Amino acid sequence: MTISDGSRLTDSLLGNGRTATVGEDLVGLPMPKRPDTLYDQSQRTRVRREGGPRFPFPIPNGWFVVAQAHEIEPGRTKNLYYFGKDLVLFRGTDGTPYLFDAYCPHLGANLGVGGKVVDGSLQCPFHGWRFEGSTGSCVEVPYDDVDHIPKTASARTYPVVERNHMIWAWHHLERAEPTYEVPEVPEFHDPDWLPIEVREFEIATCCQDMAENNVDTPHFLYVHGQPSIPEEDFVIEGHYKRTTGMDGNFVREGHGLGLGVLRVKGYTTFLSSTTPIDTEHVWVRWVFTAPRALGEDTTKQAADGFTAGVSQDIPIWENKIFKDPPVLRPSEKGITEHRRWCQQFYSWPADTSQR
C-alpha cells in the first residue's frame, strides 16, 4: 500500500470536510474540520447551558492511560486528576510505577505535594508516615515506638501496568481486581515501524457516548461527509469487540470502554485510550505508528488525518445530551446493542465510601 492509498483510506474513514478558519460560523452537513480546537478549547463552540448530569451512569470500570511513560522518572511523583479523584503517580527507585489516591489517611495531606519516594514506597510530607507502593499499607510511623499500625492506615492503590509506552491504571468503582488485560501492540516496538506519535486532548463527553460513534453508521455521512465502512465481520466476546471491513484492511478492536486498537493494514496502527476525568469529561490519548517503508512522515500524516476528523465530532459531543431511551430507526439497532454491551462496565455500589 502506498501513502496515497493510505490517505484515501483515511479519507474514507473520517471524511473530506473542509477546514474552517478561526471565527468562521460553524455550519455542518458535513461538519468542517477544525484541528485548532483539539488543543485550544477557547476556539470550541459550546452553547449548552442546561444544568444537571448529562449521563445516567457513573465512571466506568476498566484500564485507562494516566500518563505517558516518559513523563515520570524513577523516584519522582506526579499529581493527576482522573476518575473524579485527586491522585498521585510515582515511580519507585527501581522504576516501578504506582498510583495512589492523593490524600494521606492520617490527617489528609496531599502525598503528591512534597511527598518523598523511598525505594518502593511514598512518605507523607506532613508527619513522615510511609506507604508501600504495591499495597498502600502504612509500613512506618517514624515518631513513636508503638509497633501496631491499624489496617485503616492505608492509601487507596490502583493496579498499574506499563505497556505500549504508556502507564495504565485499572479503575473499578467497587475496587475489584482487573477482569481483562491491556493488549500489547507489537508495532510500537518493531524496528520496521516508525517511532510513536502521541496526540492528546480533553473532550466534554464520556467514554460510552464517544464510543457510540463507532456503531452510529449514519453519522459518518452527515458529520464526516463519507459513508460508513461496511462491516464484513463483527465479534463480541465479553469485554472484547472486533470489527473488520475494507476486505480485511480495516480492523478495530475494543477492550472495554475507552481502550481501542485500530489497524489500517499497511498504513497505520493506532491505540486509543479515553480516560475519564469525571463523569462528563475525558482525556483522550491516541498513539500512532506507521511502517518505515512508507516514509518518515507517515506517522504524522496519519495522526493529522485522524485527529482532524475527530475535530468534526467535538462540537456534536460537547453540545449534545444523552437521550435515554432514544428514538431510533430499525437500521440503528447497533446503538441499542452497544448500550447493552456497555452495561457490564459499570458498578453502582450501595456503600458510597467504596467509590
ChimeraX attribute file (.defattr): number of C-alpha atoms within 10 A of each C-alpha:
attribute: neighborCount
match mode: 1-to-1
recipient: residues
	/A:1	10
	/A:2	12
	/A:3	17
	/A:4	11
	/A:5	12
	/A:6	20
	/A:7	16
	/A:8	14
	/A:9	18
	/A:10	21
	/A:11	18
	/A:12	17
	/A:13	21
	/A:14	26
	/A:15	29
	/A:16	20
	/A:17	21
	/A:18	13
	/A:19	16
	/A:20	16
	/A:21	13
	/A:22	12
	/A:23	9
	/A:24	7
	/A:25	10
	/A:26	15
	/A:27	9
	/A:28	15
	/A:29	12
	/A:30	19
	/A:31	26
	/A:32	25
	/A:33	27
	/A:34	25
	/A:35	19
	/A:36	17
	/A:37	19
	/A:38	21
	/A:39	14
	/A:40	11
	/A:41	13
	/A:42	10
	/A:43	13
	/A:44	19
	/A:45	16
	/A:46	15
	/A:47	10
	/A:48	10
	/A:49	7
	/A:50	8
	/A:51	6
	/A:52	6
	/A:53	11
	/A:54	15
	/A:55	17
	/A:56	9
	/A:57	14
	/A:58	16
	/A:59	26
	/A:60	25
	/A:61	24
	/A:62	26
	/A:63	28
	/A:64	28
	/A:65	26
	/A:66	25
	/A:67	18
	/A:68	16
	/A:69	16
	/A:70	9
	/A:71	10
	/A:72	17
	/A:73	17
	/A:74	16
	/A:75	20
	/A:76	19
	/A:77	24
	/A:78	17
	/A:79	17
	/A:80	19
	/A:81	15
	/A:82	20
	/A:83	23
	/A:84	14
	/A:85	15
	/A:86	15
	/A:87	24
	/A:88	23
	/A:89	26
	/A:90	28
	/A:91	24
	/A:92	21
	/A:93	16
	/A:94	11
	/A:95	15
	/A:96	18
	/A:97	27
	/A:98	27
	/A:99	28
	/A:100	28
	/A:101	22
	/A:102	23
	/A:103	19
	/A:104	25
	/A:105	18
	/A:106	15
	/A:107	9
	/A:108	11
	/A:109	17
	/A:110	20
	/A:111	28
	/A:112	27
	/A:113	15
	/A:114	13
	/A:115	21
	/A:116	19
	/A:117	22
	/A:118	16
	/A:119	16
	/A:120	20
	/A:121	24
	/A:122	31
	/A:123	23
	/A:124	24
	/A:125	17
	/A:126	16
	/A:127	14
	/A:128	15
	/A:129	20
	/A:130	27
	/A:131	26
	/A:132	21
	/A:133	27
	/A:134	17
	/A:135	16
	/A:136	21
	/A:137	20
	/A:138	24
	/A:139	16
	/A:140	16
	/A:141	17
	/A:142	11
	/A:143	9
	/A:144	7
	/A:145	7
	/A:146	8
	/A:147	8
	/A:148	8
	/A:149	13
	/A:150	9
	/A:151	8
	/A:152	10
	/A:153	17
	/A:154	20
	/A:155	24
	/A:156	18
	/A:157	24
	/A:158	24
	/A:159	19
	/A:160	21
	/A:161	18
	/A:162	16
	/A:163	16
	/A:164	20
	/A:165	16
	/A:166	19
	/A:167	23
	/A:168	27
	/A:169	25
	/A:170	24
	/A:171	25
	/A:172	22
	/A:173	20
	/A:174	17
	/A:175	15
	/A:176	10
	/A:177	12
	/A:178	16
	/A:179	11
	/A:180	14
	/A:181	12
	/A:182	20
	/A:183	13
	/A:184	11
	/A:185	15
	/A:186	9
	/A:187	20
	/A:188	22
	/A:189	15
	/A:190	12
	/A:191	10
	/A:192	12
	/A:193	20
	/A:194	24
	/A:195	18
	/A:196	21
	/A:197	15
	/A:198	18
	/A:199	17
	/A:200	16
	/A:201	16
	/A:202	19
	/A:203	22
	/A:204	18
	/A:205	26
	/A:206	28
	/A:207	24
	/A:208	21
	/A:209	15
	/A:210	18
	/A:211	19
	/A:212	16
	/A:213	15
	/A:214	17
	/A:215	17
	/A:216	16
	/A:217	18
	/A:218	15
	/A:219	18
	/A:220	22
	/A:221	16
	/A:222	15
	/A:223	23
	/A:224	29
	/A:225	22
	/A:226	19
	/A:227	17
	/A:228	19
	/A:229	16
	/A:230	12
	/A:231	14
	/A:232	12
	/A:233	12
	/A:234	13
	/A:235	11
	/A:236	12
	/A:237	8
	/A:238	11
	/A:239	16
	/A:240	16
	/A:241	16
	/A:242	17
	/A:243	20
	/A:244	19
	/A:245	16
	/A:246	14
	/A:247	11
	/A:248	14
	/A:249	13
	/A:250	19
	/A:251	20
	/A:252	19
	/A:253	19
	/A:254	19
	/A:255	20
	/A:256	26
	/A:257	27
	/A:258	24
	/A:259	23
	/A:260	22
	/A:261	21
	/A:262	18
	/A:263	20
	/A:264	20
	/A:265	17
	/A:266	17
	/A:267	25
	/A:268	23
	/A:269	25
	/A:270	25
	/A:271	22
	/A:272	21
	/A:273	24
	/A:274	28
	/A:275	29
	/A:276	28
	/A:277	23
	/A:278	18
	/A:279	21
	/A:280	18
	/A:281	20
	/A:282	23
	/A:283	22
	/A:284	21
	/A:285	23
	/A:286	20
	/A:287	22
	/A:288	28
	/A:289	25
	/A:290	31
	/A:291	21
	/A:292	17
	/A:293	15
	/A:294	19
	/A:295	12
	/A:296	14
	/A:297	12
	/A:298	22
	/A:299	27
	/A:300	17
	/A:301	17
	/A:302	23
	/A:303	24
	/A:304	13
	/A:305	19
	/A:306	18
	/A:307	19
	/A:308	23
	/A:309	26
	/A:310	18
	/A:311	22
	/A:312	25
	/A:313	20
	/A:314	23
	/A:315	21
	/A:316	15
	/A:317	17
	/A:318	19
	/A:319	14
	/A:320	14
	/A:321	15
	/A:322	13
	/A:323	10
	/A:324	8
	/A:325	7
	/A:326	9
	/A:327	8
	/A:328	10
	/A:329	7
	/A:330	7
	/A:331	10
	/A:332	14
	/A:333	12
	/A:334	15
	/A:335	18
	/A:336	15
	/A:337	11
	/A:338	16
	/A:339	14
	/A:340	10
	/A:341	17
	/A:342	18
	/A:343	13
	/A:344	14
	/A:345	17
	/A:346	17
	/A:347	16
	/A:348	12
	/A:349	11
	/A:350	9
	/A:351	8
	/A:352	9
	/A:353	8
	/A:354	10
	/A:355	17
